Amino acid sequence: MTCRQHGTGQSSAQTVEKEKRSRREIIRVALPVKTWEQEPPDVEAVRPGRCPGCGAASRPVGGRVVLHGHGTRSRQVLGAEEPGGTPRQVDVQVRRYRCQACGATCTVAPWEVWTRRLYSLTAIVWTLALWAVVGLGLAAVRERVSPWVHVGATSARRWRTPLEWVEAVEERRLLLRVRPWPAGWEARRAEAHVASAVAGHAPPSAPSPPLAVQAFWGAVHAA
């Protein structure tokens, strides 16, 4: 996965990130879920500058549009808008495009959305920080992160999703700016490392410590 600059029709270049999935591409633009939910961008606003498959210009000078709008798809995202906020389930209509030159399709989504992840990136980092840094149990963490309240006690205690997230970070499939840690670290120590590393990417405008809060706000820059 690489980070690139793509131009859009109605605004200056935006930071985006893509993840390959066969002939399809996920492109994450610098728009939060909240903004997307309140006012979904139109086709032109988030049209990538080039096809992520073949590199053809999406709107060549003097030519026809190459990267056509290809409808929308509902994408479910779980998490809170701010640290300690009430977790929500949001359905956003991500935009799809199809290249007329090579036939590749791509999906454009808010930056918090990650391929095959139900939770937002901020929710993922918040979870790791609450468990590994704050020291809460997994059941208590899940109550603060997930809007789904009908979860059995056994299921909550055996919530393995945070461990899967750490494995994804270790395998360079998530939070790509986090450096690897020594082999053999137990899960909680690895999660604390991830949370601390992400906190280091928090913008100057982010609140001062605790570290868990800075980790939440650093997620956008550590992706």
C-alpha positions in Angstrom: 0.0 0.0 0.0 1.3 3.4 -0.9 0.4 7.0 -0.1 -0.1 9.3 -3.1 -1.5 12.6 -4.1 -4.5 12.5 -6.4 -6.2 15.6 -7.9 -10.0 16.0 -7.8 -12.3 18.0 -9.9 -13.4 20.5 -7.3 -10.5 20.9 -4.9 -6.8 20.8 -4.7 -4.8 17.5 -4.4 -5.8 15.4 -1.4 -3.8 12.8 0.4 -5.1 9.4 -0.3 -4.1 5.9 0.4 -4.9 2.8 -1.7 -5.0 -0.9 -1.0 -4.9 -3.4 -3.8 -7.5 -6.1 -3.9 -7.2 -8.0 -7.2 -8.3 -5.6 -9.9 -10.1 -3.3 -7.4 -8.6 -0.5 -5.5 -9.6 1.2 -2.2 -8.7 4.9 -2.2 -9.0 6.7 1.1 -9.4 10.5 0.9 -8.8 13.1 3.5 -12.4 13.5 4.5 -13.7 12.1 7.8 -16.7 9.9 8.1 -18.7 12.6 9.9 -18.3 15.0 7.0 -19.1 12.3 4.5 -22.2 11.3 6.4 -23.5 14.9 6.6 -22.8 15.8 3.0 -21.6 12.9 0.8 -19.2 14.2 -1.9 -20.5 14.1 -5.5 -18.8 12.2 -8.3 -16.5 15.0 -9.4 -15.4 16.0 -5.9 -13.5 12.8 -5.1 -12.8 11.5 -8.6 -9.1 10.3 -8.4 -6.7 12.1 -10.7 -5.6 8.9 -12.3 -6.8 5.3 -12.6 -5.0 3.4 -9.8 -4.9 0.4 -12.1 -3.3 1.6 -15.3 -2.3 5.2 -14.4 -4.5 6.8 -17.1 -5.5 10.4 -16.4 -9.1 10.4 -15.2 -9.9 13.6 -17.1 -7.2 14.2 -19.8 -7.0 17.7 -21.3 -9.2 18.0 -24.3 -10.4 14.4 -24.0 -13.3 12.5 -22.5 -13.5 11.4 -18.9 -11.7 8.1 -18.4 -12.6 7.3 -14.8 -16.4 7.2 -14.8 -18.6 7.2 -11.7 -19.8 3.6 -11.1 -22.5 4.1 -8.4 -22.2 3.9 -4.7 -22.0 1.1 -2.1 -23.1 1.2 1.5 -20.2 0.8 4.0 -20.8 0.2 7.7 -18.3 1.9 10.1 -18.3 1.5 13.9 -16.7 3.8 16.5 -16.9 7.1 18.2 -16.2 10.6 16.8 -14.0 11.5 19.7 -12.2 9.9 22.6 -14.7 8.8 25.2 -17.6 9.6 22.9 -20.6 7.4 22.4 -19.8 4.7 19.8 -22.0 4.8 16.7 -22.8 2.6 13.7 -22.6 4.8 10.6 -23.5 3.7 7.1 -21.7 5.8 4.5 -22.2 5.6 0.8 -18.7 5.2 -0.6 -18.2 6.1 -4.3 -17.1 3.7 -7.0 -15.4 4.4 -10.3 -14.6 2.4 -13.3 -11.7 3.0 -15.8 -12.7 3.0 -19.4 -9.2 2.3 -20.5 -8.4 -0.9 -18.5 -11.7 -1.8 -16.9 -10.3 -1.6 -13.3 -12.7 -0.4 -10.6 -11.9 1.5 -7.5 -13.7 2.7 -4.4 -13.2 6.0 -2.7 -14.0 6.2 1.0 -13.3 8.4 4.1 -9.9 8.1 5.6 -11.1 6.1 8.7 -12.4 3.3 6.5 -10.0 0.4 5.9 -10.3 -2.6 3.7 -12.2 -5.5 5.5 -12.4 -3.6 8.8 -15.7 -2.9 10.4 -14.3 -0.5 12.9 -12.8 2.9 12.1 -9.1 3.5 12.4 -9.6 5.8 15.3 -11.7 3.1 17.1 -9.0 0.5 16.4 -6.3 2.6 18.0 -8.6 3.7 20.9 -9.2 0.0 21.6 -5.6 -0.9 21.7 -4.8 2.1 24.0 -7.6 1.4 26.4 -6.6 -2.2 26.8 -2.8 -2.0 26.7 -2.1 1.5 28.1 -5.1 2.3 30.3 -5.4 -1.3 31.5 -9.1 -1.9 31.0 -10.4 -5.5 30.5 -11.6 -6.4 27.0 -15.2 -6.5 28.1 -15.0 -2.9 29.4 -13.1 -1.8 26.3 -15.7 -3.3 24.0 -18.5 -1.4 25.8 -16.6 1.9 25.1 -15.8 1.1 21.4 -18.7 -0.9 20.0 -22.3 0.4 19.6 -23.5 -3.2 19.7 -24.6 -3.7 23.2 -26.2 -7.2 23.0 -23.0 -9.2 23.5 -22.8 -12.2 25.8 -20.3 -12.2 28.7 -18.4 -15.1 27.2 -18.1 -13.4 23.9 -16.9 -10.2 25.4 -14.2 -12.0 27.4 -13.0 -13.8 24.3 -13.1 -10.8 22.0 -10.2 -11.6 19.7 -10.5 -8.7 17.3 -7.9 -6.5 19.0 -5.4 -9.3 18.7 -6.2 -9.6 15.0 -5.5 -5.9 14.6 -2.1 -6.2 16.2 -1.3 -9.1 13.9 -2.3 -7.0 11.0 0.0 -4.2 12.1 2.9 -6.7 12.5 2.2 -8.0 9.0 2.2 -4.5 7.5 -1.5 -4.6 6.6 -2.6 -1.9 9.0 -1.2 1.4 10.4 1.8 1.3 8.1 3.9 3.9 9.8 4.2 1.9 13.0 7.6 0.3 13.2 7.8 -3.5 13.9 8.6 -4.7 17.4 10.9 -7.5 18.5 9.7 -11.0 18.0 8.2 -12.7 21.0 6.5 -9.8 22.6 3.3 -10.7 24.3 0.1 -9.2 22.9 -0.5 -6.5 25.5 3.1 -5.2 25.2 2.8 -5.1 21.4 -0.5 -3.2 21.6 1.0 -0.7 24.0 3.8 -0.2 21.5 1.3 0.4 18.7 -0.7 2.9 20.7 2.4 4.8 21.8 3.7 4.9 18.2 0.4 6.2 16.9 0.2 8.8 19.6 3.5 10.2 18.3 1.7 11.2 15.1 -0.9 13.3 16.9 -1.1 16.8 15.4 0.0 19.8 17.4 -3.7 20.8 17.8 -4.4 17.5 19.6 -5.1 17.6 23.4 -2.2 17.0 25.7 -1.8 13.6 27.4 -3.2 11.1 28.4 -1.5 9.0 25.8 -4.7 7.2 24.8 -6.3 10.4 23.7 -3.3 11.4 21.6 -3.3 7.9 20.1 -6.9 8.4 19.0 -6.1 11.7 17.2 -2.8 10.4 15.8 -4.6 7.6 13.9 -5.2 9.7 10.8 -1.4 10.4 10.4 -0.2 6.9 11.2 -2.4 5.0 8.7 
